[in-house]
Amino acid sequence: MKPHLQYFFYESMFSPRVRQTKRNDIENSVYEEVNVILNDDAKLKQYLPVCPNTLLELLRVLSDPQSDILGVETVISREPVMAVKIISTANSPLYTMDHPPVDNLHDAIERIGISGINNVANSYLLQDSLTINLDNYQMFGKTIWQHSLHVAFICHDLAGKRGIECPQLSYLMGLVHDIGKIVVFNVLSNAYNERSREYLPCSKRFIELMTEKSALITERVIENWHFNKEIVDAIKRQKHQKKTGMAHLLYVANLLSESYIMITNGCFEGQDGIDQLVKYHGLEQAYVDEFFNVADTIAGACST
């Protein structure tokens, strides 16, 4: 039987103790309240993240065929911490090789290139929207962020290999494709905290709610952010039986990243898990192996 990967992916983020938590009165009342919020636009609005203005400006500049390094530098210089991150990235082993260190933003942009700048900047600008700081569930937030970086990396990589235009858009698509998970989790966490800090969203019922609602919330967020139509359409079509272009990239990337995390967390047995990926989803063995070999380094290389 074909495994239901998305459900198992959510389940893999929690320990066996958490996954086996039984329903209780608090959970039942939370579930009812959260369902009301997620289905009420006015109530949900307060939980939806706001798109960083710098990200929108950067997307505008990068999509303009007449833009140059100076235009990109002007936008990035408005975010000093991001500028420092880009200079630091330009001086990392990935870019230095036989080159001397750079000490200014202009030279850093020239060394990394527009595509690389796009990836580093998007990761920096969206990290606050794609992580969870709840003390007892920092691991959940860390896993979602790692997953988002994995999917962004794969989408960008495959877009270049398959000749799909604008690989920068593919990277951004990968970063935001699961932002609905964060929204649903934050709604749940808030509802629990209003009742008792001894309880946290952790049962199968929570996992079922994530599976059911997160994709629709993601669509809502990216539409509100007025993202490029290609990104919006691809995220909506990734679950369709017939998917092409960016939607297929996202489907493959999501599948690879979720499977990697499940194998890492012991839900699949090593090579048996990889064999299931190839068997059930028709992926190329060589690419699966390639991603699994570099997956551990991706989050560290792209994160801020």
Summary of the structure (lengths in Angstrom):
residues: 304
radius of gyration: 19.9
end to end distance: 39.8
largest distance: 63.1
contacts: 936
relative contact order: 0.13
helix: 75%
strand: 0%
